[in-house]
């Protein structure tokens, strides 16, 4: 599908993220997969426990070798290899069980994270269709895309890594502490002295890195939005020589992204070397104290080896907790943006007792309609008109008069500020939105075609249409002839921007799409603005045929195309200043006559 132009990157001075609130929402989502998470916890704890027991058993093997050597020197039996083999075999079984448990929990956790990712993307996709149009007036398309792609990917990856790391790290810390105490409480006390230093460093780095992770996610969205916007309007940028301005704007946002990303990654990268340095200091103290206790006979030589391994296993999960803390900051920043989008105010899609559209004829009435995109600035003032079923109504006026706004209100892209719009006597707010829009067919000035075949683009007006019906619609729209000249004909693939057909041909395809839909009410917004005069005459004949028997609203700047309209509404500054057919309005010699004569003079 093609992506339209955005409105520039959204600059925002967001405050610190609500970490606790966001994580609470994330936990609520994860509760759906509580059975899977339960087994992840069980298998992760089991894998960790098997790993924790290993060093102590290995220490027994070392002690047995040491004792055997001592016996050999004293003229005894020497090393008992059978006993050592039994110990090593037990150790191998433990490590094998640990690996199996780790594989199972990784498999389950990956499934949970991907299911969550799928669910969030699905909810965002559905949410897009429920959002009011004014949301997209404020946001770039790249901002929305960034939440679907970058933010959810960040959430998925960090969740997959951090969830199991938290479980294994906490289990390891508790289990290792128990094993260390069983070897030597004194050595354990010395090892614990490094904790305050470690925790202080972790807290300081996490506190400083949080704001940079948040800024990184925000400006990643800005940069994506600008790239999408630049790509969509590349021809315009080149035509107006705005390359330097675009580069400067991109460089500004990219510099902010670079700075925040560099600082966040640098601070998180500092944790490992700092923690390793603190851990190495602990090893020195443990070796000295262990040697002293072994000479006194308080502990065995193998216990020193086991304890040093446990000290390493004890500091490693602390380092992992530090990494998880940073990952959680990244997770919270990404989740916050996703949840913000999902919590945006929605349009009401259905009503309690909707009007049935089966017997609708297509009469439309505007009754004292007032509207403004900004509540403080009204642009449609007391607009009233009655349109009978089957009438062709033209809406004319200068740019900014409110012509297209009237159509947006009719289709409930926006709701009126006051007054009402009725179809066959029923307020449009009494219809389900999708039912209301089924009655309309639209051909807009800005053509929209998606990546796919020409036939699929025309069939978008009615998905169950046969090939023959598609061809008939194309013939009626005067598009069949040019389609036949294209390589592949109706099966030719349009690219993402549909740049492999001309602007006029795009317009013909959208007209064919509207013809295939066969709506009760037809809306043409400058539908022939992008075609040449000869093609315009052909399309006008097809339109006349199409509009017979159905209510039609035609917005046109070229007044020569709407002289046969049943009613012409002349708008100026949001008001209907004149109303009547072509001859009546010319006879009034008012604003319409002035517009018409000015166009006639220019064409002459």
RASUL-V249468 format. One line per field, one symbol per residue. ss: DSSP state (~ for helix, > for strand, _ for the rest). psi: psi as a letter, one per 30 degrees, with the letter a starting at -180 (. if undefined). A space follows every 10 residues. Layout:
BEGIN
ss = ???
psi = ???
END
This chain:
BEGIN
ss = __________ ________~~ ~~~~~~~~~~ ~~~~~~~~~~ ~~~~~~~~~~ ~~~~~~~~~~ ~~~~~~~~~~ ~~~_______ ~~~~~~~~~~ ~~~~~~~~~~ ~~~~~~~~~~ ~~~~~~~~~~ ~~~~~~~~__ >_~~~~~~__ ~~~~~~~~~~ ~~~~~~~~~~ ~~~~~~~~~~ ~~~~~~~~~~ ~~~_~~~~~~ ~~~~~~~~~~ ~~~~~~~~~~ ~~~~~~~~~~ ~~~~~~~~~~ ~~_~~~~~~_ __~~~~~~~~ ~~~~~~~~~~ ~~~~~~~~~~ ~~~~~~~~~~ ~~~~~~~~~~ ~~~~~_____ ~~~~~~~~~~ ~~~~~~~~~~ ~~~~~~~~~~ ~~~~~~~~~~ ~~___>____ __________ ___>>>>>>> >__>__>__> >>>>>>>___ _>>>>>>___ __~~~~~~~~ _______>>> >>>__>>~~~ __~~~~~~_> >>>_______ _>>~~~~~~_ ______~~~~ ~~~~~~___~ ~~~~~___~~ ~_>>______ __~~~~~~~~ ~~~~~~~___ >>>>>_____ __~~~~~~~~ ~~~~~~~___ >>>>>___~~ ~~____>>>> >>__>>>>>> _~~~~~~~__ ~~~~~~~~~~ ~~~_
psi = klklkaglkj kkikakkiee eeeeeeeeef ffheeeeeee eeeeeeeeee eefeeeeeee eeeeeeeeee eeeggafakj feeeeeeeee eeeeeeeeee eeeeeeeeee eeeeeeeeee eeeeeeeeff klefefffkl eeeeeeeede eeeeeeeeee eeeeeeeeee eeeeeeeeee efejeeeeee efffeeeeee eeeeeeeefe eeeeeeeefe eeeeeeeeee eeheeeeeeg hgeeeeeeee eeeeeeeeee eeeeeeeeff eeeeeeeeee eeeeeeeeee eeeeefgell efeeeeeeee eefeeefeee eeeeeeeeee eeeeeeeeee efgkklljfl leilkkgegk egkkkkjhkk kkekffjkfj jhkkkkklkf kjkkjlllkg fgeeeeeeee ghflklelal kkjhfkkffg kkeeeefffk kkjlejkjkl jaleeeeeff fjfgkleeee eeeeeeghfe eeeffkjfbf gkkkaeghfg lleeeeeeee eeeeeefhle kkkjjhfgfg lleeeeeeee eeeeeefkfk kkkkkkejff fgfgkekkkj kkhgljflka aeeeeeefhb eeeeeeeeee eef.
END
